[in-house]
Amino acid sequence: VDAARRAAIARNHSAAHLLQAALRRVLGNHVEQAGSYVDPDKCRFDFTHFAALTAQELARVEALVNEEILADLPISMTETPLEEAKKMGAMALFGEKYGKMVRVVRMGDFSIEFCGGTHLSNTARIGLFKIVSEPSVAAGVRRIEAVTGTGVLSLLHEEEELLSGVARTLKAQNVKDVEKRAQALEAELKETARALSAAKAKLASAGKDELLAKAVPVGSVHLIAARLSGMTTEAARTL
């Protein structure tokens, strides 16, 4: 067994249990597991819910999971008769068939589920938990992808590199000035667009006398026909 790899998988698996419990607390008891996948790099959890989570709901779920990680909850794994496990209130997978004996994974009083997978000895060993995305995968089914432990550090490093690149492109003094610099550039672009539009309108108006001179009588009216390139709708109206 590759111990480091196994520990990373266990971090993501234990986090998935905390995630399900947090989702039920934030969204309601209608939330049920609809699939999951864990490997050394990520935790992926599919669940039943009728709408995309708001930014506030995602923040609450993430904060709740991290609170239980920092609470250093003991994780126990015991084999017990199926009926006893049900009496304990352990969560089971809908439609899954179980034998007479089942394995119950408990994380303090926060999470208790039927599970046969690898887990940690306490929640603190997860380190940190960070939600990466929350897309829809089917009608009434959402998916949360997250990282834990060193995966969070890797994600932070990637985002720092990206933000630093944006700061350099915008010529911001440091990453903290990126928003102000972006707002300033947006204002400059809007002003430039207004000035360009006004200049085109003025240029178009300047040629009106030449156009009027080309008017030809057609019945009871005079017609001007001309081809004007690079003119905006606003400039055409002005002309």
Contacts in CASP RR format, 6 or more apart in sequence:
PFRMAT RR
TARGET T0000
AUTHOR 0000-0000-0000
METHOD contacts of the structure
MODEL  1
VDAARRAAIARNHSAAHLLQAALRRVLGNHVEQAGSYVDPDKCRFDFTHF
AALTAQELARVEALVNEEILADLPISMTETPLEEAKKMGAMALFGEKYGK
MVRVVRMGDFSIEFCGGTHLSNTARIGLFKIVSEPSVAAGVRRIEAVTGT
GVLSLLHEEEELLSGVARTLKAQNVKDVEKRAQALEAELKETARALSAAK
AKLASAGKDELLAKAVPVGSVHLIAARLSGMTTEAARTL
5 40 0 8 1.000
6 118 0 8 1.000
7 120 0 8 1.000
7 125 0 8 1.000
8 40 0 8 1.000
8 41 0 8 1.000
8 149 0 8 1.000
8 150 0 8 1.000
9 38 0 8 1.000
9 39 0 8 1.000
9 40 0 8 1.000
9 118 0 8 1.000
10 118 0 8 1.000
10 119 0 8 1.000
10 120 0 8 1.000
10 125 0 8 1.000
11 120 0 8 1.000
11 125 0 8 1.000
11 126 0 8 1.000
11 127 0 8 1.000
11 148 0 8 1.000
11 149 0 8 1.000
12 38 0 8 1.000
12 39 0 8 1.000
12 40 0 8 1.000
12 41 0 8 1.000
12 42 0 8 1.000
12 43 0 8 1.000
12 146 0 8 1.000
12 147 0 8 1.000
12 148 0 8 1.000
13 38 0 8 1.000
13 43 0 8 1.000
13 117 0 8 1.000
13 118 0 8 1.000
13 119 0 8 1.000
14 75 0 8 1.000
14 107 0 8 1.000
14 119 0 8 1.000
14 120 0 8 1.000
14 123 0 8 1.000
14 125 0 8 1.000
14 126 0 8 1.000
15 43 0 8 1.000
15 65 0 8 1.000
15 69 0 8 1.000
15 126 0 8 1.000
15 129 0 8 1.000
15 146 0 8 1.000
15 148 0 8 1.000
16 36 0 8 1.000
16 38 0 8 1.000
16 43 0 8 1.000
16 45 0 8 1.000
17 105 0 8 1.000
17 107 0 8 1.000
17 111 0 8 1.000
17 113 0 8 1.000
17 115 0 8 1.000
17 119 0 8 1.000
18 65 0 8 1.000
18 68 0 8 1.000
18 69 0 8 1.000
18 107 0 8 1.000
18 110 0 8 1.000
18 111 0 8 1.000
18 123 0 8 1.000
18 126 0 8 1.000
18 129 0 8 1.000
19 43 0 8 1.000
19 45 0 8 1.000
19 61 0 8 1.000
19 65 0 8 1.000
19 129 0 8 1.000
19 144 0 8 1.000
19 146 0 8 1.000
20 31 0 8 1.000
20 33 0 8 1.000
20 45 0 8 1.000
20 47 0 8 1.000
20 91 0 8 1.000
20 111 0 8 1.000
20 113 0 8 1.000
21 68 0 8 1.000
21 107 0 8 1.000
21 110 0 8 1.000
21 111 0 8 1.000
22 61 0 8 1.000
22 64 0 8 1.000
22 65 0 8 1.000
22 68 0 8 1.000
23 31 0 8 1.000
23 47 0 8 1.000
23 49 0 8 1.000
23 61 0 8 1.000
23 144 0 8 1.000
24 31 0 8 1.000
25 64 0 8 1.000
26 57 0 8 1.000
26 60 0 8 1.000
26 61 0 8 1.000
26 64 0 8 1.000
27 49 0 8 1.000
27 53 0 8 1.000
27 57 0 8 1.000
30 48 0 8 1.000
30 49 0 8 1.000
31 47 0 8 1.000
31 48 0 8 1.000
31 49 0 8 1.000
32 47 0 8 1.000
32 48 0 8 1.000
32 94 0 8 1.000
33 45 0 8 1.000
33 46 0 8 1.000
33 47 0 8 1.000
33 91 0 8 1.000
33 93 0 8 1.000
33 94 0 8 1.000
34 46 0 8 1.000
34 47 0 8 1.000
34 48 0 8 1.000
34 138 0 8 1.000
34 141 0 8 1.000
35 45 0 8 1.000
35 46 0 8 1.000
35 47 0 8 1.000
36 43 0 8 1.000
36 44 0 8 1.000
36 45 0 8 1.000
36 46 0 8 1.000
37 44 0 8 1.000
38 44 0 8 1.000
41 147 0 8 1.000
41 151 0 8 1.000
42 132 0 8 1.000
42 145 0 8 1.000
42 146 0 8 1.000
42 147 0 8 1.000
43 145 0 8 1.000
43 146 0 8 1.000
43 147 0 8 1.000
43 148 0 8 1.000
44 143 0 8 1.000
44 144 0 8 1.000
44 145 0 8 1.000
44 146 0 8 1.000
45 143 0 8 1.000
45 144 0 8 1.000
45 146 0 8 1.000
46 137 0 8 1.000
46 141 0 8 1.000
46 142 0 8 1.000
46 143 0 8 1.000
47 141 0 8 1.000
47 142 0 8 1.000
47 143 0 8 1.000
47 144 0 8 1.000
48 140 0 8 1.000
48 141 0 8 1.000
48 142 0 8 1.000
49 140 0 8 1.000
49 141 0 8 1.000
49 142 0 8 1.000
50 140 0 8 1.000
52 134 0 8 1.000
52 136 0 8 1.000
52 142 0 8 1.000
53 61 0 8 1.000
53 134 0 8 1.000
53 142 0 8 1.000
58 131 0 8 1.000
58 134 0 8 1.000
61 131 0 8 1.000
61 144 0 8 1.000
62 129 0 8 1.000
62 130 0 8 1.000
62 131 0 8 1.000
65 129 0 8 1.000
66 128 0 8 1.000
66 129 0 8 1.000
68 107 0 8 1.000
68 110 0 8 1.000
68 111 0 8 1.000
68 123 0 8 1.000
69 123 0 8 1.000
69 124 0 8 1.000
69 126 0 8 1.000
69 127 0 8 1.000
69 128 0 8 1.000
69 129 0 8 1.000
70 124 0 8 1.000
71 110 0 8 1.000
71 123 0 8 1.000
71 124 0 8 1.000
72 122 0 8 1.000
72 123 0 8 1.000
72 124 0 8 1.000
73 107 0 8 1.000
73 108 0 8 1.000
73 110 0 8 1.000
73 122 0 8 1.000
73 123 0 8 1.000
73 124 0 8 1.000
74 107 0 8 1.000
74 108 0 8 1.000
74 121 0 8 1.000
74 122 0 8 1.000
75 105 0 8 1.000
75 106 0 8 1.000
75 107 0 8 1.000
75 108 0 8 1.000
75 119 0 8 1.000
75 120 0 8 1.000
75 121 0 8 1.000
75 122 0 8 1.000
75 123 0 8 1.000
76 105 0 8 1.000
76 106 0 8 1.000
76 108 0 8 1.000
77 103 0 8 1.000
77 104 0 8 1.000
77 105 0 8 1.000
77 106 0 8 1.000
77 115 0 8 1.000
77 119 0 8 1.000
78 103 0 8 1.000
78 104 0 8 1.000
78 106 0 8 1.000
79 101 0 8 1.000
79 102 0 8 1.000
79 103 0 8 1.000
79 104 0 8 1.000
80 88 0 8 1.000
80 101 0 8 1.000
80 102 0 8 1.000
80 104 0 8 1.000
81 100 0 8 1.000
81 101 0 8 1.000
81 102 0 8 1.000
82 98 0 8 1.000
82 99 0 8 1.000
82 100 0 8 1.000
82 101 0 8 1.000
82 102 0 8 1.000
85 92 0 8 1.000
85 102 0 8 1.000
85 104 0 8 1.000
85 114 0 8 1.000
86 92 0 8 1.000
88 104 0 8 1.000
88 112 0 8 1.000
89 112 0 8 1.000
90 102 0 8 1.000
90 104 0 8 1.000
90 106 0 8 1.000
90 112 0 8 1.000
90 113 0 8 1.000
90 114 0 8 1.000
91 111 0 8 1.000
91 112 0 8 1.000
91 113 0 8 1.000
91 114 0 8 1.000
92 98 0 8 1.000
92 113 0 8 1.000
92 114 0 8 1.000
93 114 0 8 1.000
96 114 0 8 1.000
98 114 0 8 1.000
102 114 0 8 1.000
103 114 0 8 1.000
103 115 0 8 1.000
103 116 0 8 1.000
103 117 0 8 1.000
104 112 0 8 1.000
104 113 0 8 1.000
104 114 0 8 1.000
104 115 0 8 1.000
105 111 0 8 1.000
105 112 0 8 1.000
105 113 0 8 1.000
105 114 0 8 1.000
105 115 0 8 1.000
105 116 0 8 1.000
105 117 0 8 1.000
105 119 0 8 1.000
106 112 0 8 1.000
107 123 0 8 1.000
120 126 0 8 1.000
126 148 0 8 1.000
126 149 0 8 1.000
127 148 0 8 1.000
127 149 0 8 1.000
127 152 0 8 1.000
128 148 0 8 1.000
128 149 0 8 1.000
128 152 0 8 1.000
129 146 0 8 1.000
129 147 0 8 1.000
129 148 0 8 1.000
129 149 0 8 1.000
129 152 0 8 1.000
130 146 0 8 1.000
130 147 0 8 1.000
130 148 0 8 1.000
130 151 0 8 1.000
130 152 0 8 1.000
130 155 0 8 1.000
131 144 0 8 1.000
131 145 0 8 1.000
131 146 0 8 1.000
132 145 0 8 1.000
132 146 0 8 1.000
132 147 0 8 1.000
132 155 0 8 1.000
133 143 0 8 1.000
133 144 0 8 1.000
133 145 0 8 1.000
134 142 0 8 1.000
134 143 0 8 1.000
134 144 0 8 1.000
134 145 0 8 1.000
135 142 0 8 1.000
135 143 0 8 1.000
136 142 0 8 1.000
136 143 0 8 1.000
137 143 0 8 1.000
147 154 0 8 1.000
147 155 0 8 1.000
160 175 0 8 1.000
163 175 0 8 1.000
163 178 0 8 1.000
164 175 0 8 1.000
166 172 0 8 1.000
166 175 0 8 1.000
166 178 0 8 1.000
167 174 0 8 1.000
167 175 0 8 1.000
167 177 0 8 1.000
167 178 0 8 1.000
167 181 0 8 1.000
170 178 0 8 1.000
170 181 0 8 1.000
170 182 0 8 1.000
170 185 0 8 1.000
171 181 0 8 1.000
172 178 0 8 1.000
172 180 0 8 1.000
172 181 0 8 1.000
197 232 0 8 1.000
197 234 0 8 1.000
197 235 0 8 1.000
200 230 0 8 1.000
200 231 0 8 1.000
200 232 0 8 1.000
200 234 0 8 1.000
200 235 0 8 1.000
201 232 0 8 1.000
201 234 0 8 1.000
201 235 0 8 1.000
201 238 0 8 1.000
201 239 0 8 1.000
203 235 0 8 1.000
204 228 0 8 1.000
204 231 0 8 1.000
204 235 0 8 1.000
204 236 0 8 1.000
204 238 0 8 1.000
204 239 0 8 1.000
205 238 0 8 1.000
205 239 0 8 1.000
208 239 0 8 1.000
211 224 0 8 1.000
211 226 0 8 1.000
212 224 0 8 1.000
214 224 0 8 1.000
214 225 0 8 1.000
214 226 0 8 1.000
215 222 0 8 1.000
215 223 0 8 1.000
215 224 0 8 1.000
216 222 0 8 1.000
216 223 0 8 1.000
217 223 0 8 1.000
228 236 0 8 1.000
228 239 0 8 1.000
231 239 0 8 1.000
END
